[in-house]
Amino acid sequence: MMYAEFTEVIRGGIEQGTTRKVVINLDKVISFRTSDRGSVIETRRGDFYVEQTYNQLKKLFNNKNGIAPVLLPAETWIENISNPVKPEDQL
């Protein structure tokens, strides 16, 4: 297990707009995406709106296991989508 500390941005209620420190178990993260003020980390228990940028999160997840990238940059896999798969008899 690996934990990381983030700065969460409170999105509602009387504390809206304030920040607090949270620690998240990276093994429990389902996905993350960019947001208007940082990024959103999706977990089974809900979303965390954090100040860290998408690229900072991507770098963190690429290095979390100490091995070569686990997250492929979009440029490397999107270009392969346009290459149709040929049936075996046409190879």
Secondary structure, DSSP 4 states (H G I P E B T S, - for coil): --EEEEEEEP-SSTTTT-EEEEEEEGGGEEEEEEETTEEEEEETTEEEEESS-HHHHHHHHHHTTSSS-SS--HHHHHHHHTSPPPPGGG-
